[in-house]
Amino acid sequence: MNAPPSVTVADDPGLLVRPVVRQAAGAPGRLSFARRAIGPLIVVALWAIATGSGWIDPSILPSPAGLAKGWQQLWTEQDLASQIATSLARALAGGAVGILVGLTLGTVAGLSKLGEELFDALLQMLRTIPFLALVPLFIVWFGIGEAPKLLLIALATMFPMYLNTYAGVRNVDRKVIEAMRSFGLGGRRLILEVVLPLALPQIFTGLRFALGVSVLVLIAAEQINTSAGLGYLLNSAQMYQQVDVILICIAIYAALGLSADLIVRSLERLFMPWRAGIAVR
């Protein structure tokens, strides 16, 4: 019985290269994660030392262990998971409407001179209005239900999406568009297959800003007569001066913002793998 032919490194140099590449790819990732964790870990350590040694009054700033205990109480007694889900649903619903409207208006204004004349001046005026100033007006117009909360989030997220989409479409090289038209590509196919893909870097920048703004506006929107959500917990904690609950709610808002940014980064790597970045050593 003949033995299978042996393959040496000389026959396939990839045998030597491929394992090294896999090891080199994993190590920088772990090192990068460790570097990112250094700052938060130092802050938590100093926080624990300051509260444990009595330098800071626990009524002003509870210790990390106290916050962990407060988190457990909120999770069991206040159904914290349901409160987070309620706030997240508001942010996603309002943000989705605002992002879609901003993307559409930005594309129209970027592609068409008429669209720019119709929408740009109005949107530039509206975006300078502080969204907190609209809260009383929205309550008068839409009541104290879910409608003013969602509209406030949608309006705030629309502007960064519009501005970045408009800039991205306008910065597309006109020579590329003319070349595609010379090949017979036009109308909706030209927009979907050429213009929007070339504008993706700016569009994703707008998406990152919009999702971050949706979390910021969520804090203000949930001050409007809420009976559920993180804003409800925050209002109750402020009334009873529960510093630990206030800090937990703030930490959850921060985690939602960070999660939104990580989602956009993942989408960027998926749709634009060529923009992974350049390592400078």
Residue pairs with C-beta under 8 A, 6 or more apart in sequence:
7 15
9 15
9 16
28 279
44 64
47 61
47 63
47 64
48 63
48 64
48 65
49 55
50 56
50 61
51 58
51 61
51 62
51 63
51 64
51 66
52 63
58 66
59 243
60 243
61 243
61 247
62 70
62 243
62 244
62 247
66 244
67 244
67 247
67 248
67 251
69 244
70 242
70 244
70 245
70 248
71 80
71 248
74 80
74 233
74 245
74 248
75 81
78 233
80 233
82 228
83 228
83 229
83 230
83 232
83 233
84 230
84 252
86 228
86 229
86 230
87 218
87 222
87 229
87 230
87 231
87 256
88 256
90 146
90 149
90 150
90 153
90 218
90 221
90 222
90 229
91 153
91 214
91 215
91 218
91 256
92 214
93 150
93 153
94 149
94 150
94 151
94 152
94 153
94 154
94 157
94 214
94 217
94 221
95 153
95 154
95 157
95 210
95 211
95 214
97 150
97 154
98 153
98 154
98 155
98 156
98 157
98 158
98 161
98 210
98 214
99 157
99 158
99 161
99 207
99 210
99 211
101 154
101 158
101 161
101 162
102 157
102 158
102 159
102 160
102 161
102 162
102 165
102 206
102 210
103 161
103 162
103 165
103 203
103 206
105 115
105 119
105 123
105 158
105 162
105 165
105 166
106 161
106 162
106 163
106 164
106 165
106 166
106 168
106 169
106 206
107 165
107 169
107 191
107 195
107 196
108 115
108 119
109 115
109 116
109 118
109 119
109 120
109 162
109 166
109 169
110 116
110 165
110 166
110 167
110 168
110 169
110 170
110 199
111 169
111 191
111 195
116 166
120 166
123 158
123 159
123 162
126 155
126 159
127 159
127 163
131 152
131 155
131 156
131 217
131 220
132 220
134 152
134 155
135 148
135 152
135 220
135 221
135 223
135 224
138 147
138 148
138 151
138 152
138 224
139 148
139 224
141 148
142 148
142 151
144 224
144 225
148 221
148 224
149 221
149 222
149 224
149 226
150 221
152 217
152 220
152 221
153 214
153 217
153 218
153 221
156 213
156 214
156 216
156 217
157 210
157 211
157 213
157 214
157 217
158 210
160 206
160 209
160 210
160 213
161 206
161 207
161 209
161 210
162 206
163 206
164 202
164 203
164 205
164 206
164 207
164 209
165 199
165 202
165 203
165 206
167 202
168 198
168 199
168 200
168 201
168 202
168 203
168 206
169 195
169 196
169 199
171 199
171 202
172 194
172 195
172 198
172 199
173 198
176 194
176 198
177 190
177 194
177 195
180 186
180 190
180 194
181 190
185 193
185 194
196 203
200 271
200 272
201 272
201 275
204 264
204 267
204 268
204 271
204 272
207 264
207 267
208 260
208 261
208 264
211 257
211 260
211 261
211 263
211 264
212 257
212 260
212 261
214 260
215 253
215 256
215 257
215 260
216 257
218 230
218 231
218 253
218 256
219 231
219 234
219 253
221 231
222 229
222 230
222 231
222 232
222 234
223 231
223 235
226 232
226 235
230 249
230 252
230 253
233 245
233 249
234 245
234 246
234 249
236 242
236 245
237 243
237 245
237 246
237 249
238 246
268 275
269 276
